Amino acid sequence: MKLQVWLAGQVRLRLGLAILTAACVVSFAAAAHDTHDRTRDKAAQTTAPAPENPPEALPFRIGGSFALIDQDGKARGASDPDGQYQLLFFGYASCEAICDVALPRMAETVDLLAAKGKTLRPVLITVDPENDTPAALRQALPKLHPRMVGLTGSPQALAQARQSFQVQAKEVARDFADKPIFAHGSFVYLLDPSGKVLTLLPPILGSERMAEAIAGYL
């Protein structure tokens, strides 16, 4: 309920804005940021100064631990095994609706940030475990991005992950091949290496705008 109330408030706020800026992106998506200083360049052993106007913490609790497996059958939780920031989306590989926008947008954003020396891992948690098997994910995901991780698991484990991130998923129809079509969450979650949610981003943002909004967290 807090998430819905917060989102409604953010929508009303954006109606009064004429120009979408990176600050507005953060305000719409989360108005959130971990205010602790982070090491920016481990190789040089230097620390960037804290931002002049650090964003506020998320006004609600979202995210949490989960126990799933990736496309290679390896156990995977919310934290990144290599200590990288993550872009997380709940969807499915064969989706031709919002996933067709969100997943390529995530891939483009990751590449834009990589060009600036900022590493980010794209992650998909499936809402269609029947068809998004590890083998199917292993075949489909490299077409989106070579570093994309796909996560699946038991219905119970996936339900727990969706609940933690306040994502609903429901089969609404079948396609011409009799495969399910799902209605599901549409936000992209930015996670720190430990799995903490830093902000939420709508995939309708262009990749350049999304990269600008994310860069301040890395």
C-alpha positions as protocol buffer text, in pm:
chain_id: "A"
residue {
  index: 1
  type: MET
  ca { x: 0 y: 0 z: 0 }
}
residue {
  index: 2
  type: LYS
  ca { x: 284 y: 241 z: 84 }
}
residue {
  index: 3
  type: LEU
  ca { x: 436 y: 175 z: -258 }
}
residue {
  index: 4
  type: GLN
  ca { x: 107 y: 255 z: -439 }
}
residue {
  index: 5
  type: VAL
  ca { x: 53 y: 573 z: -234 }
}
residue {
  index: 6
  type: TRP
  ca { x: 409 y: 684 z: -296 }
}
residue {
  index: 7
  type: LEU
  ca { x: 385 y: 620 z: -671 }
}
residue {
  index: 8
  type: ALA
  ca { x: 57 y: 813 z: -694 }
}
residue {
  index: 9
  type: GLY
  ca { x: 221 y: 1108 z: -520 }
}
residue {
  index: 10
  type: GLN
  ca { x: 514 y: 1097 z: -759 }
}
residue {
  index: 11
  type: VAL
  ca { x: 282 y: 1096 z: -1061 }
}
residue {
  index: 12
  type: ARG
  ca { x: 102 y: 1406 z: -931 }
}
residue {
  index: 13
  type: LEU
  ca { x: 437 y: 1576 z: -879 }
}
residue {
  index: 14
  type: ARG
  ca { x: 549 y: 1506 z: -1236 }
}
residue {
  index: 15
  type: LEU
  ca { x: 235 y: 1662 z: -1383 }
}
residue {
  index: 16
  type: GLY
  ca { x: 370 y: 2002 z: -1277 }
}
residue {
  index: 17
  type: LEU
  ca { x: 711 y: 1955 z: -1439 }
}
residue {
  index: 18
  type: ALA
  ca { x: 786 y: 2075 z: -1790 }
}
residue {
  index: 19
  type: ILE
  ca { x: 1125 y: 1913 z: -1841 }
}
residue {
  index: 20
  type: LEU
  ca { x: 1230 y: 1563 z: -1742 }
}
residue {
  index: 21
  type: THR
  ca { x: 1573 y: 1579 z: -1585 }
}
residue {
  index: 22
  type: ALA
  ca { x: 1785 y: 1321 z: -1416 }
}
residue {
  index: 23
  type: ALA
  ca { x: 1676 y: 1459 z: -1081 }
}
residue {
  index: 24
  type: CYS
  ca { x: 1313 y: 1411 z: -1183 }
}
residue {
  index: 25
  type: VAL
  ca { x: 1388 y: 1057 z: -1286 }
}
residue {
  index: 26
  type: VAL
  ca { x: 1517 y: 985 z: -940 }
}
residue {
  index: 27
  type: SER
  ca { x: 1220 y: 1160 z: -780 }
}
residue {
  index: 28
  type: PHE
  ca { x: 968 y: 970 z: -994 }
}
residue {
  index: 29
  type: ALA
  ca { x: 1135 y: 635 z: -962 }
}
residue {
  index: 30
  type: ALA
  ca { x: 1232 y: 641 z: -600 }
}
residue {
  index: 31
  type: ALA
  ca { x: 1361 y: 967 z: -451 }
}
residue {
  index: 32
  type: ALA
  ca { x: 1608 y: 733 z: -294 }
}
residue {
  index: 33
  type: HIS
  ca { x: 1976 y: 672 z: -245 }
}
residue {
  index: 34
  type: ASP
  ca { x: 2208 y: 515 z: 4 }
}
residue {
  index: 35
  type: THR
  ca { x: 2376 y: 815 z: 164 }
}
residue {
  index: 36
  type: HIS
  ca { x: 2685 y: 629 z: 279 }
}
residue {
  index: 37
  type: ASP
  ca { x: 3011 y: 713 z: 99 }
}
residue {
  index: 38
  type: ARG
  ca { x: 3121 y: 444 z: -145 }
}
residue {
  index: 39
  type: THR
  ca { x: 3459 y: 364 z: -293 }
}
residue {
  index: 40
  type: ARG
  ca { x: 3441 y: 481 z: -653 }
}
residue {
  index: 41
  type: ASP
  ca { x: 3767 y: 361 z: -800 }
}
residue {
  index: 42
  type: LYS
  ca { x: 3920 y: 62 z: -624 }
}
residue {
  index: 43
  type: ALA
  ca { x: 4201 y: 35 z: -876 }
}
residue {
  index: 44
  type: ALA
  ca { x: 4324 y: 386 z: -796 }
}
residue {
  index: 45
  type: GLN
  ca { x: 4234 y: 352 z: -427 }
}
residue {
  index: 46
  type: THR
  ca { x: 4064 y: 692 z: -432 }
}
residue {
  index: 47
  type: THR
  ca { x: 3726 y: 796 z: -298 }
}
residue {
  index: 48
  type: ALA
  ca { x: 3497 y: 1038 z: -481 }
}
residue {
  index: 49
  type: PRO
  ca { x: 3343 y: 1317 z: -274 }
}
residue {
  index: 50
  type: ALA
  ca { x: 2989 y: 1272 z: -147 }
}
residue {
  index: 51
  type: PRO
  ca { x: 2721 y: 1438 z: -361 }
}
residue {
  index: 52
  type: GLU
  ca { x: 2624 y: 1790 z: -259 }
}
residue {
  index: 53
  type: ASN
  ca { x: 2255 y: 1700 z: -237 }
}
residue {
  index: 54
  type: PRO
  ca { x: 2227 y: 1328 z: -159 }
}
residue {
  index: 55
  type: PRO
  ca { x: 1879 y: 1184 z: -228 }
}
residue {
  index: 56
  type: GLU
  ca { x: 1660 y: 1075 z: 57 }
}
residue {
  index: 57
  type: ALA
  ca { x: 1618 y: 715 z: 161 }
}
residue {
  index: 58
  type: LEU
  ca { x: 1331 y: 515 z: 17 }
}
residue {
  index: 59
  type: PRO
  ca { x: 1010 y: 599 z: 207 }
}
residue {
  index: 60
  type: PHE
  ca { x: 907 y: 234 z: 214 }
}
residue {
  index: 61
  type: ARG
  ca { x: 1069 y: -106 z: 248 }
}
residue {
  index: 62
  type: ILE
  ca { x: 1109 y: -310 z: -69 }
}
residue {
  index: 63
  type: GLY
  ca { x: 1333 y: -593 z: -181 }
}
residue {
  index: 64
  type: GLY
  ca { x: 1493 y: -869 z: 17 }
}
residue {
  index: 65
  type: SER
  ca { x: 1666 y: -1202 z: -2 }
}
residue {
  index: 66
  type: PHE
  ca { x: 1571 y: -1481 z: -240 }
}
residue {
  index: 67
  type: ALA
  ca { x: 1707 y: -1824 z: -331 }
}
residue {
  index: 68
  type: LEU
  ca { x: 1693 y: -1898 z: -704 }
}
residue {
  index: 69
  type: ILE
  ca { x: 1914 y: -2054 z: -972 }
}
residue {
  index: 70
  type: ASP
  ca { x: 2064 y: -1896 z: -1281 }
}
residue {
  index: 71
  type: GLN
  ca { x: 2071 y: -2022 z: -1639 }
}
residue {
  index: 72
  type: ASP
  ca { x: 2372 y: -2239 z: -1556 }
}
residue {
  index: 73
  type: GLY
  ca { x: 2198 y: -2405 z: -1262 }
}
residue {
  index: 74
  type: LYS
  ca { x: 2403 y: -2219 z: -1001 }
}
residue {
  index: 75
  type: ALA
  ca { x: 2241 y: -2098 z: -679 }
}
residue {
  index: 76
  type: ARG
  ca { x: 2190 y: -1724 z: -676 }
}
residue {
  index: 77
  type: GLY
  ca { x: 2060 y: -1479 z: -416 }
}
residue {
  index: 78
  type: ALA
  ca { x: 1999 y: -1105 z: -414 }
}
residue {
  index: 79
  type: SER
  ca { x: 2366 y: -1017 z: -366 }
}
residue {
  index: 80
  type: ASP
  ca { x: 2594 y: -1023 z: -666 }
}
residue {
  index: 81
  type: PRO
  ca { x: 2870 y: -1287 z: -642 }
}
residue {
  index: 82
  type: ASP
  ca { x: 3121 y: -1050 z: -803 }
}
residue {
  index: 83
  type: GLY
  ca { x: 3027 y: -745 z: -599 }
}
residue {
  index: 84
  type: GLN
  ca { x: 2859 y: -560 z: -886 }
}
residue {
  index: 85
  type: TYR
  ca { x: 2558 y: -330 z: -894 }
}
residue {
  index: 86
  type: GLN
  ca { x: 2256 y: -486 z: -1061 }
}
residue {
  index: 87
  type: LEU
  ca { x: 1960 y: -389 z: -1277 }
}
residue {
  index: 88
  type: LEU
  ca { x: 1676 y: -626 z: -1191 }
}
residue {
  index: 89
  type: PHE
  ca { x: 1353 y: -686 z: -1381 }
}
residue {
  index: 90
  type: PHE
  ca { x: 1069 y: -934 z: -1335 }
}
residue {
  index: 91
  type: GLY
  ca { x: 946 y: -1069 z: -1668 }
}
residue {
  index: 92
  type: TYR
  ca { x: 996 y: -1358 z: -1906 }
}
residue {
  index: 93
  type: ALA
  ca { x: 1212 y: -1431 z: -2208 }
}
residue {
  index: 94
  type: SER
  ca { x: 930 y: -1477 z: -2461 }
}
residue {
  index: 95
  type: CYS
  ca { x: 738 y: -1165 z: -2354 }
}
residue {
  index: 96
  type: GLU
  ca { x: 651 y: -937 z: -2645 }
}
residue {
  index: 97
  type: ALA
  ca { x: 504 y: -653 z: -2439 }
}
residue {
  index: 98
  type: ILE
  ca { x: 683 y: -457 z: -2166 }
}
residue {
  index: 99
  type: CYS
  ca { x: 976 y: -701 z: -2161 }
}
residue {
  index: 100
  type: ASP
  ca { x: 1042 y: -614 z: -2525 }
}
residue {
  index: 101
  type: VAL
  ca { x: 1107 y: -261 z: -2402 }
}
residue {
  index: 102
  type: ALA
  ca { x: 1257 y: -316 z: -2058 }
}
residue {
  index: 103
  type: LEU
  ca { x: 1514 y: -586 z: -2133 }
}
residue {
  index: 104
  type: PRO
  ca { x: 1672 y: -418 z: -2439 }
}
residue {
  index: 105
  type: ARG
  ca { x: 1662 y: -87 z: -2251 }
}
residue {
  index: 106
  type: MET
  ca { x: 1850 y: -246 z: -1962 }
}
residue {
  index: 107
  type: ALA
  ca { x: 2109 y: -388 z: -2203 }
}
residue {
  index: 108
  type: GLU
  ca { x: 2162 y: -50 z: -2370 }
}
residue {
  index: 109
  type: THR
  ca { x: 2195 y: 119 z: -2031 }
}
residue {
  index: 110
  type: VAL
  ca { x: 2453 y: -132 z: -1914 }
}
residue {
  index: 111
  type: ASP
  ca { x: 2659 y: -69 z: -2228 }
}
residue {
  index: 112
  type: LEU
  ca { x: 2636 y: 309 z: -2194 }
}
residue {
  index: 113
  type: LEU
  ca { x: 2762 y: 289 z: -1836 }
}
residue {
  index: 114
  type: ALA
  ca { x: 3034 y: 39 z: -1930 }
}
residue {
  index: 115
  type: ALA
  ca { x: 3167 y: 291 z: -2181 }
}
residue {
  index: 116
  type: LYS
  ca { x: 3215 y: 525 z: -1885 }
}
residue {
  index: 117
  type: GLY
  ca { x: 3391 y: 262 z: -1678 }
}
residue {
  index: 118
  type: LYS
  ca { x: 3090 y: 176 z: -1461 }
}
residue {
  index: 119
  type: THR
  ca { x: 3001 y: -192 z: -1433 }
}
residue {
  index: 120
  type: LEU
  ca { x: 2641 y: -301 z: -1395 }
}
residue {
  index: 121
  type: ARG
  ca { x: 2488 y: -648 z: -1427 }
}
residue {
  index: 122
  type: PRO
  ca { x: 2145 y: -696 z: -1590 }
}
residue {
  index: 123
  type: VAL
  ca { x: 1928 y: -959 z: -1418 }
}
residue {
  index: 124
  type: LEU
  ca { x: 1592 y: -1109 z: -1515 }
}
residue {
  index: 125
  type: ILE
  ca { x: 1376 y: -1300 z: -1267 }
}
residue {
  index: 126
  type: THR
  ca { x: 1125 y: -1501 z: -1465 }
}
residue {
  index: 127
  type: VAL
  ca { x: 752 y: -1505 z: -1400 }
}
residue {
  index: 128
  type: ASP
  ca { x: 718 y: -1800 z: -1639 }
}
residue {
  index: 129
  type: PRO
  ca { x: 925 y: -2084 z: -1489 }
}
residue {
  index: 130
  type: GLU
  ca { x: 742 y: -2346 z: -1697 }
}
residue {
  index: 131
  type: ASN
  ca { x: 897 y: -2211 z: -2016 }
}
residue {
  index: 132
  type: ASP
  ca { x: 1196 y: -2015 z: -1881 }
}
residue {
  index: 133
  type: THR
  ca { x: 1395 y: -2320 z: -1782 }
}
residue {
  index: 134
  type: PRO
  ca { x: 1769 y: -2277 z: -1728 }
}
residue {
  index: 135
  type: ALA
  ca { x: 1829 y: -2423 z: -2075 }
}
residue {
  index: 136
  type: ALA
  ca { x: 1578 y: -2185 z: -2236 }
}
residue {
  index: 137
  type: LEU
  ca { x: 1724 y: -1885 z: -2054 }
}
residue {
  index: 138
  type: ARG
  ca { x: 2076 y: -1992 z: -2152 }
}
residue {
  index: 139
  type: GLN
  ca { x: 1969 y: -1978 z: -2517 }
}
residue {
  index: 140
  type: ALA
  ca { x: 1759 y: -1661 z: -2505 }
}
residue {
  index: 141
  type: LEU
  ca { x: 1948 y: -1420 z: -2281 }
}
residue {
  index: 142
  type: PRO
  ca { x: 2274 y: -1382 z: -2479 }
}
residue {
  index: 143
  type: LYS
  ca { x: 2064 y: -1234 z: -2760 }
}
residue {
  index: 144
  type: LEU
  ca { x: 1972 y: -953 z: -2521 }
}
residue {
  index: 145
  type: HIS
  ca { x: 2309 y: -902 z: -2355 }
}
residue {
  index: 146
  type: PRO
  ca { x: 2611 y: -1132 z: -2309 }
}
residue {
  index: 147
  type: ARG
  ca { x: 2624 y: -1056 z: -1936 }
}
residue {
  index: 148
  type: MET
  ca { x: 2254 y: -1088 z: -1859 }
}
residue {
  index: 149
  type: VAL
  ca { x: 2168 y: -1330 z: -1580 }
}
residue {
  index: 150
  type: GLY
  ca { x: 1837 y: -1515 z: -1583 }
}
residue {
  index: 151
  type: LEU
  ca { x: 1694 y: -1651 z: -1258 }
}
residue {
  index: 152
  type: THR
  ca { x: 1429 y: -1917 z: -1205 }
}
residue {
  index: 153
  type: GLY
  ca { x: 1335 y: -2163 z: -935 }
}
residue {
  index: 154
  type: SER
  ca { x: 1044 y: -2335 z: -768 }
}
residue {
  index: 155
  type: PRO
  ca { x: 704 y: -2164 z: -772 }
}
residue {
  index: 156
  type: GLN
  ca { x: 741 y: -2100 z: -399 }
}
residue {
  index: 157
  type: ALA
  ca { x: 1087 y: -1944 z: -432 }
}
residue {
  index: 158
  type: LEU
  ca { x: 975 y: -1723 z: -719 }
}
residue {
  index: 159
  type: ALA
  ca { x: 662 y: -1618 z: -530 }
}
residue {
  index: 160
  type: GLN
  ca { x: 879 y: -1516 z: -234 }
}
residue {
  index: 161
  type: ALA
  ca { x: 1099 y: -1304 z: -460 }
}
residue {
  index: 162
  type: ARG
  ca { x: 797 y: -1133 z: -616 }
}
residue {
  index: 163
  type: GLN
  ca { x: 647 y: -1067 z: -276 }
}
residue {
  index: 164
  type: SER
  ca { x: 969 y: -909 z: -150 }
}
residue {
  index: 165
  type: PHE
  ca { x: 975 y: -670 z: -447 }
}
residue {
  index: 166
  type: GLN
  ca { x: 598 y: -611 z: -446 }
}
residue {
  index: 167
  type: VAL
  ca { x: 557 y: -759 z: -793 }
}
residue {
  index: 168
  type: GLN
  ca { x: 240 y: -929 z: -909 }
}
residue {
  index: 169
  type: ALA
  ca { x: 230 y: -1174 z: -1199 }
}
residue {
  index: 170
  type: LYS
  ca { x: -77 y: -1333 z: -1352 }
}
residue {
  index: 171
  type: GLU
  ca { x: -143 y: -1534 z: -1665 }
}
residue {
  index: 172
  type: VAL
  ca { x: -399 y: -1339 z: -1869 }
}
residue {
  index: 173
  type: ALA
  ca { x: -410 y: -1528 z: -2203 }
}
residue {
  index: 174
  type: ARG
  ca { x: -242 y: -1783 z: -2428 }
}
residue {
  index: 175
  type: ASP
  ca { x: -63 y: -1701 z: -2753 }
}
residue {
  index: 176
  type: PHE
  ca { x: -96 y: -1874 z: -3090 }
}
residue {
  index: 177
  type: ALA
  ca { x: 154 y: -2138 z: -2976 }
}
residue {
  index: 178
  type: ASP
  ca { x: -51 y: -2195 z: -2659 }
}
residue {
  index: 179
  type: LYS
  ca { x: 216 y: -2036 z: -2440 }
}
residue {
  index: 180
  type: PRO
  ca { x: 108 y: -1817 z: -2149 }
}
residue {
  index: 181
  type: ILE
  ca { x: 93 y: -1439 z: -2167 }
}
residue {
  index: 182
  type: PHE
  ca { x: 154 y: -1271 z: -1831 }
}
residue {
  index: 183
  type: ALA
  ca { x: 69 y: -938 z: -1678 }
}
residue {
  index: 184
  type: HIS
  ca { x: 353 y: -853 z: -1444 }
}
residue {
  index: 185
  type: GLY
  ca { x: 556 y: -577 z: -1284 }
}
residue {
  index: 186
  type: SER
  ca { x: 709 y: -310 z: -1503 }
}
residue {
  index: 187
  type: PHE
  ca { x: 972 y: -136 z: -1288 }
}
residue {
  index: 188
  type: VAL
  ca { x: 1347 y: -185 z: -1319 }
}
residue {
  index: 189
  type: TYR
  ca { x: 1514 y: -210 z: -977 }
}
residue {
  index: 190
  type: LEU
  ca { x: 1864 y: -81 z: -914 }
}
residue {
  index: 191
  type: LEU
  ca { x: 2038 y: -297 z: -651 }
}
residue {
  index: 192
  type: ASP
  ca { x: 2370 y: -244 z: -482 }
}
residue {
  index: 193
  type: PRO
  ca { x: 2615 y: -537 z: -463 }
}
residue {
  index: 194
  type: SER
  ca { x: 2457 y: -662 z: -140 }
}
residue {
  index: 195
  type: GLY
  ca { x: 2113 y: -674 z: -302 }
}
residue {
  index: 196
  type: LYS
  ca { x: 1972 y: -360 z: -139 }
}
residue {
  index: 197
  type: VAL
  ca { x: 1723 y: -170 z: -357 }
}
residue {
  index: 198
  type: LEU
  ca { x: 1851 y: 180 z: -424 }
}
residue {
  index: 199
  type: THR
  ca { x: 1581 y: 306 z: -657 }
}
residue {
  index: 200
  type: LEU
  ca { x: 1311 y: 207 z: -907 }
}
residue {
  index: 201
  type: LEU
  ca { x: 1313 y: 316 z: -1270 }
}
residue {
  index: 202
  type: PRO
  ca { x: 1031 y: 302 z: -1527 }
}
residue {
  index: 203
  type: PRO
  ca { x: 1147 y: 134 z: -1851 }
}
residue {
  index: 204
  type: ILE
  ca { x: 972 y: 403 z: -2056 }
}
residue {
  index: 205
  type: LEU
  ca { x: 1282 y: 614 z: -1991 }
}
residue {
  index: 206
  type: GLY
  ca { x: 1534 y: 622 z: -2272 }
}
residue {
  index: 207
  type: SER
  ca { x: 1858 y: 436 z: -2211 }
}
residue {
  index: 208
  type: GLU
  ca { x: 2062 y: 757 z: -2194 }
}
residue {
  index: 209
  type: ARG
  ca { x: 1829 y: 908 z: -1936 }
}
residue {
  index: 210
  type: MET
  ca { x: 1827 y: 585 z: -1737 }
}
residue {
  index: 211
  type: ALA
  ca { x: 2207 y: 573 z: -1744 }
}
residue {
  index: 212
  type: GLU
  ca { x: 2224 y: 932 z: -1617 }
}
residue {
  index: 213
  type: ALA
  ca { x: 1993 y: 851 z: -1328 }
}
residue {
  index: 214
  type: ILE
  ca { x: 2187 y: 536 z: -1235 }
}
residue {
  index: 215
  type: ALA
  ca { x: 2535 y: 687 z: -1264 }
}
residue {
  index: 216
  type: GLY
  ca { x: 2497 y: 885 z: -943 }
}
residue {
  index: 217
  type: TYR
  ca { x: 2455 y: 563 z: -744 }
}
residue {
  index: 218
  type: LEU
  ca { x: 2761 y: 381 z: -875 }
}
